[in-house]
Amino acid sequence: MRKLILIILLYVLFVSCVSQSKYEKLEAREEYARETAKEYIHLYDSLIYVVIPKLEEKIKQQNKSRRRTKTKSKFYTEQQALNFVKDWYGFYNAEWIYRNPRIRRSANNVFVVSLEEATKSTGRRTIKINKDLTTTETGEMIYTWYSNVYELTIANNGKYNFKPKF
């Protein structure tokens, strides 16, 4: 009976044994897994303690710069808008004259301007016929007037855009 138990023990011992090459391969795999885990832990630590704080700081800086760029826009009145219309016709569109400007605010510093305009070249002086059937020119000019609607957009720095609405 002792022999039988001894044989069984020896059999279990030999069956459970691994060859030297397999054992070395398993040890090499385990060592590689340990080194890889160390690299991942190091990468994780650098991510938590270095990269994430830098990203958080960058996001804070971007939010600060956004807050700084939000400035209160300058408010222009309808009378100031009329001055911009006057400037437009005095400088950029000097060939034209206008009358009866009406202004309506459509948004902050955006105005709809309705007016009548005519070219200076289409004007002619009125002629008065006298009792003796002679004619004389009066000082009054007659123009062909056109009604138009424009959109005036004024920027905070005083620059403006005056373009046809339709």
C-alpha positions in Angstrom: 0.0 0.0 0.0 2.9 2.3 0.7 4.3 1.6 -2.7 1.0 2.4 -4.3 0.8 5.8 -2.5 4.4 6.5 -3.4 3.8 5.7 -7.1 0.7 7.9 -7.1 2.6 10.8 -5.5 5.5 10.4 -8.0 3.0 10.3 -10.9 1.2 13.4 -9.7 4.6 15.1 -9.3 5.8 14.3 -12.8 2.5 15.1 -14.4 2.3 18.5 -12.7 5.9 19.4 -13.6 6.6 21.7 -16.6 9.6 21.6 -18.8 12.3 24.2 -18.2 11.7 26.0 -21.5 8.0 26.4 -20.8 8.8 27.6 -17.4 11.3 30.2 -18.7 8.7 31.4 -21.3 6.1 31.9 -18.5 8.6 33.8 -16.4 9.5 36.0 -19.4 5.8 36.7 -20.0 5.2 37.6 -16.4 8.2 39.9 -16.4 6.9 41.6 -19.6 3.5 42.0 -18.0 5.1 43.6 -14.9 7.1 46.1 -17.1 4.1 47.0 -19.2 2.0 47.5 -16.1 4.8 49.8 -14.7 4.7 51.8 -17.9 1.0 52.2 -17.8 1.1 53.2 -14.2 3.7 55.8 -15.0 1.7 57.0 -18.0 -1.4 57.2 -15.8 0.4 59.2 -13.1 1.8 61.7 -15.6 -1.7 62.0 -17.1 -3.3 62.7 -13.7 -0.5 64.9 -12.3 0.8 66.7 -15.4 -1.4 66.7 -18.4 -4.9 67.1 -16.8 -3.8 70.2 -14.7 -2.3 71.8 -17.8 -5.5 71.2 -19.8 -7.6 72.6 -16.9 -5.3 75.7 -16.9 -5.7 76.1 -20.6 -9.5 75.9 -20.4 -9.5 78.5 -17.7 -7.3 80.8 -19.8 -9.7 80.4 -22.8 -12.7 81.1 -20.6 -11.0 84.2 -19.2 -10.2 85.5 -22.7 -13.8 84.9 -23.7 -15.0 86.9 -20.8 -12.7 89.8 -21.6 -13.8 89.9 -25.3 -17.4 90.3 -24.3 -17.7 94.1 -24.1 -20.8 96.1 -23.8 -21.7 97.4 -27.3 -22.0 101.1 -27.8 -25.6 102.4 -28.2 -26.4 104.6 -31.2 -29.5 106.8 -31.3 -31.7 107.4 -34.3 -30.3 110.9 -34.6 -26.8 109.5 -34.7 -28.0 107.1 -37.4 -29.2 110.1 -39.4 -25.7 111.5 -39.2 -24.3 108.3 -40.7 -26.9 108.5 -43.5 -25.8 112.1 -44.1 -22.2 111.0 -44.2 -23.0 108.3 -46.7 -24.7 110.7 -49.1 -22.0 113.4 -48.5 -19.0 111.2 -49.2 -19.7 107.7 -50.6 -22.7 108.5 -52.7 -22.2 112.2 -53.5 -23.9 111.9 -56.9 -27.2 111.3 -55.1 -29.4 113.5 -52.9 -32.0 112.4 -50.5 -35.1 113.6 -48.6 -37.6 112.5 -46.0 -35.4 110.0 -44.2 -37.3 107.8 -41.7 -35.4 105.5 -39.4 -36.6 102.5 -37.5 -34.4 100.4 -35.1 -34.5 96.7 -36.0 -31.8 95.5 -33.6 -29.1 96.9 -31.4 -27.2 99.4 -33.7 -29.0 98.1 -36.8 -31.5 100.5 -38.4 -33.9 100.3 -41.3 -33.8 103.6 -43.3 -36.6 104.6 -45.7 -36.0 107.6 -47.8 -36.5 109.2 -51.2 -33.4 109.7 -53.4 -32.6 111.2 -56.8 -29.5 111.8 -58.8 -28.2 115.4 -59.1 -27.9 115.0 -62.9 -31.6 114.5 -63.4 -32.6 117.8 -61.8 -33.8 120.7 -63.9 -34.8 124.2 -62.9 -38.4 125.1 -63.0 -39.4 127.6 -65.7 -41.9 130.4 -65.1 -44.0 131.6 -67.9 -44.5 135.4 -67.7 -47.6 137.3 -68.8 -45.8 138.4 -71.9 -45.1 134.7 -72.7 -41.4 135.0 -71.9 -39.8 132.4 -69.7 -37.5 132.7 -66.7 -35.8 130.0 -64.7 -36.5 130.0 -61.0 -34.1 128.8 -58.3 -36.1 125.7 -57.5 -34.9 122.4 -58.9 -37.2 119.5 -59.9 -35.9 116.0 -59.5 -37.3 112.5 -60.2 -37.5 110.9 -56.8 -37.2 107.2 -56.0 -38.3 105.6 -52.8 -35.8 103.1 -51.3 -35.2 101.1 -48.1 -31.7 100.6 -46.7 -30.2 98.8 -43.8 -27.7 100.7 -41.7 -25.5 98.6 -39.4 -23.1 100.5 -37.1 -20.2 98.7 -35.4 -18.8 99.6 -31.9 -15.8 101.3 -33.5 -18.0 103.8 -35.5 -17.6 102.0 -38.9 -20.9 101.4 -40.6 -22.4 99.5 -43.5 -25.2 101.0 -45.5 -26.8 98.6 -48.0 -30.1 98.1 -49.8 -32.6 96.2 -47.6 -34.3 94.3 -50.5 
